[in-house]
Amino acid sequence: MEAIILAGGLGTRLRSELSEIPKSMALIGPRPFLEYQMDHLLANGISRFILSVGYKSEYIRNHFSDQYKNREITYAIEKTPLGTGGAIKNAMQYVLGDHVVVANGDSLFLSDLEAQSRIHSANEADVTLALKPMRKFDRYGTILIDGNGKITSFSEKQFTGEGLINGGLYIFNAGSFRRLDLPDIFSIEKDFFKTRVNQLNFFGAVSKGYFLDIGIPEDFKRAQYEISMFPEIDKSWTLFLDRDGVINRKLDNDYVKSLNEFEFIPGALDSIVSLSNFFGRIIIVTNQQGIGKGVMTEEDLNQIHSFLLEKVRKMGGNIDAIYHAPQLEEEGSPMRKPGIGMALQAKRDFPEIDFTKSIIIGDSIMDLEFGKRTKMISILINDESANKVEGYSIASLFDFNELLTSILQPV
């Protein structure tokens, strides 16, 4: 199987991040984005690459030369911008087989390419698109399919509750595409898919795998965590969790003082159980100055934590330890976050913990500072926007589990 990658994007909206290099060569961690995409395609059986390049193509050619991990690379040069459709048409002249994978060079979709290929073959499709179910989106149009998976319409960009979006990963029947009378410059999305949906055989392959488009600065920053860091997570990693606001609901201007006041945030319990499959250890670290203020006792807290541990255990998950800091804020105790006393205690109890292979998820700036001081990856639970805080944020523990599952166990 061969793959065309559209790697000639200008990256206009990323100019502040990229300077003068092509968007597909943007560094995610220590490696260019294009390498992550090619690795995924290699893992799915791709044996030859055709890179459609234009703007600053010398950066790509100097980096890869004529092969990547012993797989041949051929370059299809755009002397002038051809649009996504024109770039595919130009690259088709280098395709040797009957069918070819086509991927956008600025997005990564960890979809099931083998399943997509089966759908493509079974329906003798002209093009089969990988489709991603998504909630609350406004950057992408929606795609409708019938009960057999045939695409019936492409809609304009809109904010909807949920829907299917184009994941930018296609399988083309190369022969049928070449036989079409197409212009040299056109958009594959607007001038081909939308205008020919009722004439040609377009099918969709739905996948819940991880998807990220690095086309805007905020998603480029997200990629530094989600693409370069999170795929490395395994049983040698530790997950630290704050409690109130992450696992259970907070009480306004009060403390969760008894079991009757303890209420799981929707999805949090299931998420802890699921995350137990990815992390070697899960540790809870929680400030509990309600004890120091005398509004609750250590026994009250122990009842809550015993209930939490048992609920997780019965569902097949695991919490290895819970540490709490009962001291008042004004005491300045190193045990209380943002102090790192609870992290150091966890390290004493579990010497194998490596803070550089740990994540702390909390809902306050104190949790972020706790992570910074220990050199953990810090994730802030923040419903508003990842752009409003420094670093990385996500809406809930449930969303983090969904994200990690889509990266580490894509389907």
N, C-alpha and C positions, 0 to 999 in steps of 0.2 A: 504494500500500500504506500502511496505517495501522499505528500501533504504540501499544499501551497499555503504559505503564511504571508499575509498582507502586512509587510513590515516597513512600509514607506510613509507612515503617518508623520505629519509635521509636529504634532504635540503643541498646538497653539495655546491651549488653555493651561499647559504645563510649563510654559516658557520660564516662569520663575523658579521651577524646580530643575529643569533639564538643561538650561543654557542653550547650547547649539547642537545637541545630539538628537538622533531620531527617538521618537517616543518608545519604540520597542526595545531600545538599548538603555532605558532608564534603570539605574541601579536599585535593586530591591535587596537590601542587605549588601553582601559583597558581589552579587552577580546581576547581570542584565536580565530584565524581565523576559526577554526572548528565550533565554536558557530554560527557565522554569516551564515555559510553554512547550518547548521542544522536548524536554524530559517527559512531560505528560504524554505527548504524542508517541515518543519512543516506547514508553511503557504499554501503549495500546497498539503496538505492532507496526508503526510507521518505519519504513526503511530508507526513505529518500525524501529530501526536502527541496522545495523550490521557493526561494525567498523573493517576494516581489518588493523591490526596493527602489527608492527614488531620492528623496531629500537626505543629504549627507550620507549616502550609501557607503561611502568609504569607511565609516565607523563600523558598519556591520561586516563588510568584507575583510577589513583588517583584523577584526576580532575572530571571525570564524574561518576565514580562508575557504577551502573547498570541501570541508567536512566537519561534522560534529559528532563526537563519540563514534568514530568510524563509519558514519553514515554520510553519503554523498550530499553535497549542497550545490544546487544550480541557482544562478541568479537571473531573475527576469527584471530588466532595468526599465524604469519609467523615465523617459527623457523629459517629459512634462507630466504634470499630475493628470491621471486618467480617471479618478474616482474609483470606488471600490469595485464596481462592475468592470470598468475598463482594465483595471489591474488584474482581475481574474482572467479576463479574455486574453490579455497579453501573456500571462503566465501559462495559459493552457497549451501554448505551442511547445512547452517543454515536458508536458505530461506524457508518459509512456504507456500507461495502462488505460483501462476502460472507465475507471472511476477514480476520483481523487478527493481527498479531504481538503477543505479550505478553512483556514482559521484567521480571525482578526488578530493582528499583531499587538493590540493593546488590551486584550481581555484574556482571562484564563477561566476555563470552564472544565472542572474535573468530572466530566460526564462519562457515561459508559459508551465508549465509541464502538465497541463490539455489538452492543444491542442496537445502536443506531445503524450500523452496517446491515444487521439482519433485517431491520425494518425497511431499509433502502432496497435491499435485494428482493424481499418478499413482495413488495409493491411495485417493483420495476419503476421506481421514482426517478424523476428528472433531478430533483434535489431533495435531500432529507436534512432538516434543520434540527439541531439540538435545542430543546426548549427548557427553560428554567421556570418553575413555579416561584412567584415572588409576591410579597405583601408590601403594601404602602410604597409604591414607586411612582415617580413622575418623569424619569429620564428616558424611559423606554416605552415603545408602543406595545400593545397587546396582540397576541396571535390566537385565533380561534381554530380549533380542530373538531372534526366530527368523531363519531364513535369508533371509527376505524383508524384514526390518527391522521386522516387527510386534512391538510390545512385549507380552511374555507375563507379566511380573511386576515388581513393585516390592518390594524387600527393605528391611529396617530398616538403620539405620546400623551399619556394622561395619568392622573392620580386615581387609582382604584383600590378597592379593598384587597383584592388578590387577582392574579391572572398569570398567563404564560408569556414570557418574553423571549426574544431571539437571543440565544447565548453566543452567537458569533462563531459557531462551529458547524460546518456543513459537510455533506457528502454529495458531490456532483457526479452525474452521469456525464463524463467528459465528451463523449461522442455527440449526445443530443444537444449539449450546450454549444459545441463548435458549429453544429448545423444551423443554428439560429442566426438570423441576420441582425446583428447587434452593432450599435455604434461603437466607436473607439473610446469614447468618454461617456460614462454613465454611472449611476449609483445602483449597486446591486439591491439595496433595500427599497429605494423609492421607484426606480425605473425598471426593475425586473420582478422582484417578488410581488410588489403590490399590483403592478399592471398586468401580470401574467398568471395570477393565482387561479383564474378560471379557465386558463388555456393549457397550462402544464400540470404535471403531476408532482405537487409539493406535499411532502409528508413531514410530520413532526415526531421526534423521539424525546419524550419527557424524562428529565433527570433531576434529582434533588441534590446533585453534587455541588461542590463549592463553585461560586461564580464571583469574579471581580473584574471590573473594567477600570483601568487606571487613568481614564481620560480626564479626570478633574483632580485638583490638588488634594482635596480631602480623602478621596479614594486612593490616591497615590500614597498618602501617609498611612492609610489603613493597611496597604499592601506590605509595608515594612514589618508589620506584626503577622498578618494573616498568611502571607506567602513565604516570608523568609524565616519566621520564628515558629509559628504554630505547627507546621508539618514535622518539626523535630521532636514533638512531644511524644514520650513513651513512658514506660514504667519507671524510668530513672528520674522522672519529674515529680515535683510535689505541688499540690494546689492548696494554697492558704485562702480561707474564706472568712470575711467578716460575717457577723450574724444578722443583727437587726438591719433591715433594709435590703439585705441580700437573700437570706433564707426565709426570714419571717417578716411580717409587716411591723413597721415602727408604730408607736403610739405617739400622738401629738403631745409634746410637752410632758411626757411621762415615760416610765420604764415598763418593760414587760416583766411584771413582778411575780406572775404565777402561771401555771399551766393553762388556766382558763383564758388568759390574755395572749397566749401564744398562738399565732395563726400563720401557717405557711403561705408564702407568696405563691400564686398559681404557677405550677411547673417547676418550682424549686426542688421539691422532694424527688421527683422523677429525674431531674437533671443531676442531682448529687449521685443517685444510683448509676446513671449512665456515665458520668465523669469518672466513677470508680474504675471503669474499664480502661480508661486512658492513662490515669495518673497512678504512680506507685503508692503515694500517700495523699490523703486529704486531711488537712488540719484546720480547725476553726480557732480564730484569734479574735476575742471580743472584749471591748471595754465595758465594764459593768459597774459604774460608779454609784448606781442605785444602792448597792450594798454599803458603800462608804457613806452614803447619805442616810442610811438606816431605814430606807423605805422597803427593803427586801432583805432576805437573809441568804447565806450561802446554801442552806437547805432548799430554799425556794428555787435558786438557780440550778442546783443539782437535779431537782425534779424535772425541770424543763429540759436539761441536757440529757438526762437519762431517757426521757421520752423521745427526744430527737434521735439519739443513737439507736434506740430500739426500732423506731420506724424505718430508718435507713437500712438497718441490718435485716429486718424482715423482708424488705423488698429486694435484697440481694446486693446492696451496696455496702460501702464501708467508710466510716469516719474514724481515723486512727487516734485522734486526740482532740480535746477541746481545752484551750487555755483562756483564762479570763483575768482581767485586771480590775479589782474592786476599788482601787485607790481613787481619791478625788482628783479632779483635774489640777487643782491648785497645789497639790503635793508634788507635782513634777516627777512622778515615779517613772523610772526607765521601763517598767513593766507595761505602762499604759501607752497605747499608740498615740502619737507617732514614735514613741520610744520602741526599741526593738527587743525588749526583754522577753516577750513571749516567743519571738522567733528564735532567740538564743536558747531558751528553755527547750523548744522543740528540737533544736539541733543537738542538745545534750541527750535528750531522750531517744532521738533517732539520728545517730551520727552520719548515716548515709545521705542525709538531706544536703543538697547543694543549692544554695540560694540563687546561683546564676542559672539554675535549671528549675526555677520555681516561679509561680504566678500568684499574686495576691489580688483577689477581687473584693472590692469594698465600695461603699457609697459615699465616702467623704474624702476631703483633702488629706485628712490624717492617714487614711489608708494608702493614698498615693505616696505620702512622705515616708511611711513605713516601708513601702516597696523600694523607694529610692535609696533609703539608708542601707537596706540589705542587698541592693542590686538585683532585686526580683523584677520581673515584668509586672507592671501595675495596670490593672483594668478597673475603670470606674463605672459603676452602675449609674447610668445617667439617661433619663428619658428624653431630655431636651435635644442635644445634638453633640456629636463627637467633636465638633469644631469649637465648642465653647470651653473646652478644658484642654490643658496641655497633655499630650500623650494619647492613650487609647481608651475609648469608652464604648459601652454597649448598653442596650436597654434593660437587660435582665439576665439572671443566671440561665434561664431557659434559652434565651437567644444565644448565649455563649456556648451552651451545649449543642444547640442546633448547628452553629457555625463549625464547631470542632468536629462534630460527627460528619458534616459534609466534606471536611478536609481529610480526615483520617479514615473514614469509612464511606467514601462516595458511592452513591447508587444512582 
